[in-house]
Amino acid sequence: MNQPLKIGHRGAKGHVAENTLESIQKALDLGVDGIEIDVHLCQTGELVVYHDFTLERLTDGTGEITMKSLDELKSLKVNGQFEIPTLLEVLDLIDKKCMLNIELKGNGTAFETCKSMQLYTETKDWDFEDFIVSSFDHDELKTVYNINKNVPLAVLTDFDLDVAVDFAQTIKAKAIHPHYILLDQKKVQQLQNLGYKVNTWTVNDIEAISLMKSYGVDGIISDYPDRL
């Protein structure tokens, strides 16, 4: 049985505050094959790495992340300690040491993400195969597909595999990223027979990790990549 790819969720979220450079460095230190992050477009047009649409849960700020300038966001602290990074800062830190899964969260993220990937393939020796772009937002994934057919795409789903597959066919997606509770061995096999990689999330429990491995998934996204 092939070992599934070890993918750190928002860096190594179980160890260090999610989506921070420090969390991403922790995931790299743990020897991951890939790192999953989330991006939003801030008011001044930069892509920032942050999960929520609002600032309250993780920072000392309030309001919507899209309504703040990069300077305003940089003045905040995640968990009272860490800075909100930009996508470019994350790319510089990872420096092709592993694959990067960029999840598009907010509106308008597709265009800027494509620009960033293009820049790093042209100037920093990255390949498009070093990325996978995922989202629940079908419109954003469609935009990436229309801009650049070389970018590997993944459809995220937490409720309906059939809907995900139907849409994946329209954008020639490389992978389906289902919540692990949707999976059994037969479903994994069916998806793989259709030509999709199956990278499942967010699998933290040792028993669940073992179960996903027994199903033969291609990748496991976990807050604790050291458990994989």
RABELJO-V367666 format. One record per backbone hydrogen bond with DSSP energy under -0.5 kcal/mol. NH is the residue of the N-H (numbers start at 1). CO is the residue of the C=O. E is the energy in kcal/mol with one decimal. If there is no record, write none. Layout:
nh:NH co:CO e:E
nh:NH co:CO e:E
This chain:
nh:5 co:218 e:-3.0
nh:7 co:5 e:-0.7
nh:7 co:220 e:-2.4
nh:8 co:6 e:-0.5
nh:8 co:34 e:-2.6
nh:9 co:222 e:-2.9
nh:10 co:8 e:-0.6
nh:10 co:36 e:-1.4
nh:11 co:8 e:-1.0
nh:11 co:36 e:-0.7
nh:12 co:10 e:-0.6
nh:13 co:9 e:-1.7
nh:14 co:223 e:-2.2
nh:15 co:12 e:-2.6
nh:16 co:12 e:-2.2
nh:19 co:10 e:-2.7
nh:20 co:17 e:-1.0
nh:24 co:20 e:-2.3
nh:25 co:21 e:-2.6
nh:26 co:22 e:-1.9
nh:27 co:23 e:-2.1
nh:28 co:24 e:-2.2
nh:29 co:25 e:-2.6
nh:30 co:26 e:-1.6
nh:31 co:28 e:-1.7
nh:32 co:27 e:-1.5
nh:33 co:6 e:-2.4
nh:34 co:6 e:-1.9
nh:35 co:99 e:-1.9
nh:36 co:8 e:-3.2
nh:37 co:101 e:-2.6
nh:39 co:103 e:-2.3
nh:40 co:48 e:-2.3
nh:42 co:40 e:-0.5
nh:42 co:46 e:-2.7
nh:43 co:65 e:-0.5
nh:43 co:68 e:-2.6
nh:44 co:68 e:-0.5
nh:45 co:42 e:-2.0
nh:48 co:40 e:-2.9
nh:48 co:46 e:-0.6
nh:49 co:85 e:-3.1
nh:50 co:38 e:-1.1
nh:50 co:48 e:-0.9
nh:55 co:63 e:-2.2
nh:58 co:55 e:-0.5
nh:59 co:55 e:-2.1
nh:60 co:77 e:-0.7
nh:65 co:53 e:-2.4
nh:67 co:64 e:-1.2
nh:68 co:65 e:-1.3
nh:73 co:69 e:-2.4
nh:74 co:70 e:-2.7
nh:75 co:71 e:-1.0
nh:76 co:73 e:-1.3
nh:78 co:82 e:-3.6
nh:79 co:58 e:-3.3
nh:79 co:77 e:-0.5
nh:80 co:77 e:-0.8
nh:81 co:78 e:-2.2
nh:82 co:78 e:-2.5
nh:85 co:19 e:-0.6
nh:85 co:83 e:-0.6
nh:87 co:47 e:-2.3
nh:90 co:86 e:-1.8
nh:91 co:87 e:-2.6
nh:92 co:88 e:-2.3
nh:93 co:89 e:-1.9
nh:94 co:90 e:-2.8
nh:95 co:91 e:-2.6
nh:97 co:94 e:-2.4
nh:99 co:33 e:-2.4
nh:100 co:130 e:-2.7
nh:101 co:35 e:-3.2
nh:101 co:99 e:-0.5
nh:102 co:100 e:-0.7
nh:102 co:132 e:-2.2
nh:103 co:37 e:-2.9
nh:103 co:101 e:-0.7
nh:104 co:102 e:-0.6
nh:104 co:134 e:-2.6
nh:105 co:39 e:-2.1
nh:105 co:103 e:-0.6
nh:106 co:39 e:-1.1
nh:109 co:106 e:-1.3
nh:112 co:108 e:-1.0
nh:113 co:109 e:-2.2
nh:114 co:110 e:-2.5
nh:115 co:111 e:-2.0
nh:116 co:112 e:-2.3
nh:117 co:113 e:-2.5
nh:118 co:114 e:-2.5
nh:119 co:115 e:-2.4
nh:120 co:116 e:-2.2
nh:121 co:117 e:-2.0
nh:122 co:118 e:-2.0
nh:123 co:119 e:-2.4
nh:124 co:120 e:-1.2
nh:126 co:120 e:-2.2
nh:130 co:127 e:-1.9
nh:131 co:128 e:-1.8
nh:132 co:100 e:-2.0
nh:133 co:152 e:-2.7
nh:134 co:102 e:-2.3
nh:134 co:132 e:-0.6
nh:135 co:154 e:-1.1
nh:138 co:136 e:-0.9
nh:141 co:137 e:-1.8
nh:142 co:138 e:-2.4
nh:143 co:139 e:-1.9
nh:144 co:140 e:-2.1
nh:145 co:141 e:-2.4
nh:146 co:142 e:-2.3
nh:147 co:143 e:-1.9
nh:148 co:144 e:-3.0
nh:151 co:148 e:-1.3
nh:152 co:128 e:-0.5
nh:152 co:150 e:-0.5
nh:154 co:133 e:-2.3
nh:155 co:175 e:-1.8
nh:156 co:135 e:-2.1
nh:156 co:154 e:-0.6
nh:157 co:177 e:-2.1
nh:164 co:160 e:-1.7
nh:165 co:161 e:-2.6
nh:166 co:162 e:-2.5
nh:167 co:163 e:-2.2
nh:168 co:164 e:-2.7
nh:169 co:165 e:-2.0
nh:170 co:166 e:-0.7
nh:170 co:167 e:-1.0
nh:171 co:167 e:-0.9
nh:171 co:168 e:-0.6
nh:172 co:169 e:-0.6
nh:173 co:168 e:-2.3
nh:174 co:153 e:-2.3
nh:175 co:153 e:-1.7
nh:176 co:197 e:-2.6
nh:177 co:155 e:-3.0
nh:178 co:176 e:-0.7
nh:179 co:157 e:-1.8
nh:180 co:201 e:-2.6
nh:182 co:179 e:-2.1
nh:183 co:180 e:-1.6
nh:188 co:184 e:-2.3
nh:189 co:185 e:-2.4
nh:190 co:186 e:-2.5
nh:191 co:187 e:-2.4
nh:192 co:188 e:-2.5
nh:193 co:189 e:-2.6
nh:194 co:190 e:-1.3
nh:195 co:192 e:-1.5
nh:196 co:191 e:-2.2
nh:197 co:174 e:-2.4
nh:199 co:176 e:-1.7
nh:199 co:197 e:-0.6
nh:200 co:198 e:-0.6
nh:200 co:219 e:-2.4
nh:201 co:178 e:-1.5
nh:203 co:221 e:-2.4
nh:204 co:202 e:-0.8
nh:209 co:205 e:-2.7
nh:210 co:206 e:-2.3
nh:211 co:207 e:-2.3
nh:212 co:208 e:-2.6
nh:213 co:209 e:-2.3
nh:214 co:210 e:-2.2
nh:215 co:211 e:-1.5
nh:216 co:212 e:-0.7
nh:216 co:213 e:-1.0
nh:217 co:212 e:-1.6
nh:218 co:198 e:-1.8
nh:219 co:198 e:-1.8
nh:220 co:5 e:-2.7
nh:221 co:200 e:-3.3
nh:222 co:7 e:-2.6
nh:222 co:220 e:-0.6
nh:227 co:224 e:-2.6
nh:228 co:225 e:-1.2
